[in-house]
Amino acid sequence: GMAIEILDPSYEGAAARFRPAPRLETLAGATVAIVSNGKKGTLRFFDALAATLERTHRVSEVVRLTKSNYSAPVENELLDDAERWNALIAGVGD
């Protein structure tokens, strides 16, 4: 008969070295980036999210970025300014 091979695409090799960034105590005064996948349904949602971040959470700046290809990872050049961001929201939509 025909054999079925199941492949696991996950990579756990460096998981022990991974440490998440410390949680922000507050968003007040923070710079938050939103990276959109670029599909049309994201625009109004991220407009509302940016307004909420600024109004309700007193974020000082929202940086809006859009990937050029919705199915590919974000381009490195879009992340050139990442050192000054306090948080990043990666969003998808249709």
Secondary structure as GFF3:
##gff-version 3
##sequence-region A 1 94
A	DSSP	three_ten_helix	15	17	.	.	.	ID=ss1
A	DSSP	beta_strand	31	36	.	.	.	ID=ss2
A	DSSP	alpha_helix	42	55	.	.	.	ID=ss3
A	DSSP	beta_strand	61	66	.	.	.	ID=ss4
A	DSSP	three_ten_helix	76	79	.	.	.	ID=ss5
A	DSSP	three_ten_helix	82	84	.	.	.	ID=ss6
A	DSSP	beta_strand	87	91	.	.	.	ID=ss7
###
